[in-house]
C-alpha cells in the first residue's frame, strides 16, 4: 500500500479546529482502516517505556512508508493550512512509544521548541480507564478537561504547542503504541533533541535489557 492510501487527508481537511482549551484537532481513523493490519504487523517491538527515535528501532516496510508519509510535505502542508501556520519549511521530528509505565501521563506542556505536536495511536479499541489523553484547562487538575482522546487505532490528535497546552492522562501500565510527530523551530533544536533521544534510548536498553 502506497503512502497516499495510508492517511485520510480529506478527513483532516474536514475536521474542525477546536479552540478550547487550546487549538487542537481530533481525527478518528486518520490512518485508514485498510492500512492498519500492515502497519500493526510492521510496528517496532517495544517492550519498555519511553520515547524512541526511529534510528534506534527495527521495523517493517509498511511502517517505514507511514513514517515517510507523516514527515513528508503533503502532511506538513495539510496540517499547516489547518492550523494557519507554515510548516512546510520547518524540520519534522518523529518518535515512537510502545509501552506505558504507571508514572507516565503526568500533566505537562510540550517544549516551545516544538511548534505542533501530532499524536497517532496504533492500538486496538481502548477499554482501559487510564491512558486516555486529556486536554486540560489547568496545570494541576486532571479532571478539568475539555476533551479526552482514547488511543484507539488510527486516531490522530494534533495541537499547537503553547504555554497553556496542558495535557496528561490517568495512570496505565502496559502496551500503548503511539507515534509522535513534531514540527520544530529550527535544525539546531532538532539536532539537540535527536542526541537527547539517542542517549535516552541507549540508557533504556541497558536498564531494561
N, C-alpha and C positions, 0 to 999 in steps of 0.2 A: 504494500500500500504506500503510495507516494505521500509527500508531506502535506500537500494541499487537501488531501482526503482525511487527514487526521484531525484538523482543527476546524471548528464551526465558526468561521468568521461572520457569516450572516447573523448568527445568534449574538455575537459580541456587538455587532453594529446595531442590532435592535434593542439591546439591553439599556435600561435606564440607569444613569449615574445617580446614585443616592447621595445626598449631602449630609445626612445625619448618621453618626456624629462627626463624620469626615467623609470626603469624597471617596466612594467605593462603587464597585460593580461586582455583582454575583451572577455567574452564568453556569447553571447546571448543564451538564452534557457538552461543555466546550470541547472536550475530547470526544469525538464521535463514537457512539456505541459500537459500530462495526470495527473500530480500530482498537478497542480496549483489550481484546484477547491477545493480540500480538504484543501490545505494549506491556501488559502484565507478565507475559511469558519472558520478555526480554528485560524486565526491570532488574536493576542490580540487586544482588542478595546482600542485604544489610541487616545484621542481627545485633547491632549495638547503637546506642543513642548518639545524637549529634548530627551536624550538617557536614556533608562531604562534597568536595569539588569533583567534577566529572573525571579528572585525570587520575583520581585515586580509586576509581571503581571499574569493575568489569561488567559489561552488559552487551545485549544483542543488537542486531542491526535495526530493528523496529524502534527501539528506544533511542538509538543514535539519530534516526530520522526525525523523531519527535524533538529531540534536543536541538537539532539543526533548524527545525521549523520555528521553535519558540524563540531562538536567538536571531532569526532572520529578519530582513527588512519589512516583510509583509506584516509580521506581528508588531514590530515597532511602530509602523505607520498606523495600523488599526488601533492600537492602544493609545497612541499619541493623539489621534483625532478624537477618540472618545473622551479623553481627559483634558483636551485643549492644551497639549504640550508637544514640543518637537522632540521625539525620542529616537528618530532615525539616526541622528548623528551622535547619540550617546552610547557608551560601551555597555553591552549586556553582561550579566553575570548569572550563572546557573549553579545551584547547589541542590543536593538531594538528601532527604531523610527517609529512613526506613523503620525506625524503632523509637518509641517514646518511653521515657522514664517518668516516674511519678512527680519529679520536681520540674519537669518541662511545663511550658504553658504559663509561666509567671507573667503578670501584666507588664508590658513594655511598649515602647515605640521603637521603630527601626531607625538606624543611624541616618542622619540627614545627609550623609554622603550618598545615600540612595534616593533616587527621585521617585520611583514607583516600585512597589512590591507586587508580584503576581504569585499566588499560591495555587497549585494544581494538585488535586488529590487522586491517588491511584489505589483506592480501597473498594472493597465490596460495600454493600449497603451498611451504613453505620448505625448500630443499635446501642452502643455504649453511651452512658450519660456524659462521661468525660471525653476530652479530645475534640469537642466541638468549638471551633474558634468563635470567640465573641468580640464584636466591635463595640468598644466601651466608651462611655461618656466621661470617665474619670480614671485616674491612675490608681485608685485604691478600692474599687468595688466591682468584683467580677459579676455581680448580679445586676449591675446598672448598665445594661447593654441595649443597643439599638438593633442589632442583627446577630444571629447565630448561624454559623455555617457548618453543617455536618460534613466531614471529609469523605463524602461519597465519591465513587468512581467517576472521573471525568469532570467534576465540579471545579470551576475556576473562581477565585476571589482576587480582585485587583484593587489596590488603593494607592492614593497619592501619599507619599511619606511626608509627615509634618510633625510638629511638636505636640499635637493633640491626637495623633493617630494611635491611641491606646488600644491594645488588643491582647488577648490571652485566652486560655481555656482551663477548664477544670481538670484535675489530675486524671491521667490514663497511663497504663503500663501495657506495652505490647506493640504489635506491628501497627504502624501508622505511616503510610507511604505518602510522601509529599515532595513535590518539586517546587523550588523557589527560584523565580526569575526576577532579577532586578535590573533596571537601567540605572547606571551610576553617573556621578557628576563628571568624572574625568578618568583618564587611564592611570594616573597616579594612585587614586583611590582603589581602582580595580586591582592593580598590582599588589598593593598593601593587603587587600582582602584575600587575594589568591594565596599569598605567602602565609597569612594567618590561618586560612583553612587547611593548607597543606600540613602545617605544623600540628594543628589540632587533630587532623586525620591520622597522622603518624602516632601521636600520643594515644589516641583511642585504640589504634591497632595494637600497640604494646600493652595497654592496660587490659583490654578485653580479649586479646588473642585473635 
